[in-house]
Amino acid sequence: MAKNRLSKEKWQKWEERKRLILSYDFHLTDTSKEREERVDHARRDYAYFVETYFPHLCTDPETKQITKCGKFQLSAAGWLKTHPHTRAVFEWARGHAKSTHISLMIPIWLMIQERRTIHVMVLVSKSEDSADRLLSDLQCELEFNALLKSDFNIKIDEGSWSTGEFKTADGMYFMALGRGQSPRGIKNRGQRPDYIVIDDIDDDEMVRNQARVSQAFDWCLSALLGAMDMGRGRFVLVGNRIGKDSILSRFAQRPETHHTVVNAIDASGQPSWTEKYSREEIVKLRTYMGERRFQKEYMNNPVNEGAVFLHKHIRYGKMLPLKEYRSLVCYTDPSFKASTQNDYKATMLLGKTKEGVYHLLKAYADQTSVSTMVAWHYEIDNYIDGRVPVLYYMESNFIQDLMLDEFQKVGEAMGHQIPIRGDARKKPDKFARIEAMQPLFERGLIIFNEKEKDSPGMMQLVEQLLMFEKGSKVHDDAPDALEGAVYLLNRRSMASSGTYRVGKRPSRKY
């Protein structure tokens, strides 16, 4: 007999889940015809199945309204139903119900089909405790969900999640395993596992150790996959990408793997799960937790902090009176695409001291509209207040009708125009340009305004600098705008210093 793995904490969570299920009235007074129609509908329609049998899992606690399934959840259910022999990776952001669907509701949906295609399910997670938690949620639904039990005649026959395994009266077998535990010899009535789900197997500590990742990955492909009948069945991994080298990333790269990626924000800048999240609340969370953390947890894009720019080289200090700067440049990278709000717009006000130190007086960076970006320039104009001249530049590729129209419109409202001009240089590779600033940071030649340290734009610039690395998918519009300002200040310094000389080379004869 299996060892009891019950702890006080596990017991409390089990009781909480039980109370949640029992708090819903499932209206068991329907006629036999109504029941038959409901059962038939549930077997065909996953969204209906979820809303009918699991309202306690998809009801918004504030609005008391059912949260509809996202398209990606419906797609996953459809794929797993129609592909009884598959290798699949569902790479979903946190908060997108990956465990609820892949490890709970979808296997139950497969279980209640008229022609069952799932008989032995193994739940695998990073630890025994994590796997037991997933198994307990499953058993709790099968044991206390009155409508589910009544409609599909489900009864727990033997075992318990507290021992890591249980069976139903009609022959379904469930088992929980922690990472690295032996799955050898798993059978039920001669049936080997035909639904293995690996749920959040990676952890922050392990993904920092390549040898441990390799060992766990080998276990998955040998001992775990080998527990199936020559690979027959559904072998599924679900999680979010928390490390560049992880078990999930390695499975995603394997050939013949069905791989879907769901980020909190899609390519068009909108929530992937629009039925649950608004763009505004995601943007608010993104701002609060910082770009690097958001990329890891919600965009499946773990970024190594300080790959090029180190945190210790980000320096803050006092700015000079405006008249003491040799030159001031306001540079904008609008990163403009008419079809999306997903790109950052960035504007930097940079001054250069007589000693050759760059002072960043103002920084703006946000996923915002063109009109807001134009308004930044007038904020800078008010800050300068006519005391010193400022050169306003923007990438010439973006000086187009839409931009100019917006500047014209806002300028008419403000009573004067911003004299913005295009940066017409033929730019080299973006990574090389931005990377070239690294020695300036290291030598302490770029100083950020200490009074602007907590401004959204300055914080976003710092985040993007620390995330900057070759081949990264993260935004780099703020560092790009800073580089543009540095370049133009250098050009002005060379032009005004008279460093270029023409004439005969002096004699070296002594």
QUIMO-V375221 format. One line per field, one symbol per residue. phi: phi as a letter, one per 30 degrees, with the letter a starting at -180 (. if undefined). A space follows every 10 residues. Layout:
phi: ???
This chain:
phi: .dddcdbddd dddddddedd dddccchdcd dddddddddd dddcbdeded ddcbddcbcd dddicddddd eddddddddd dcbdbbcbbc ccddichdde ddcbdddddd dcdecdcbbb cccbbdbddd dddddddddd ddcbdddddd dchcbdcaia edciaabcdc jdbbbcbdej ddcdidbbhi cdebbcccch ddbeddddbd dddddddddd dcdddddddh idjccbbblc dcadcbdddd dddddicdbb cbcecddcic ddcddcccdd ddeddedddj ddddeddbbh bdcddidccc edcdccaddd eeddddabbc cbcdhdbdcb cdddcbbbcb ccdddicccc dbbbaadbdd dddddedddd edddhidbdb ccbbeddcdb eddddddddd ddddjacddd bddcddddee edddeddedd dddicbccdd dcecdedddd ededddddad idcddbdded ddddddeddd dddddcdidd bblddddcdb
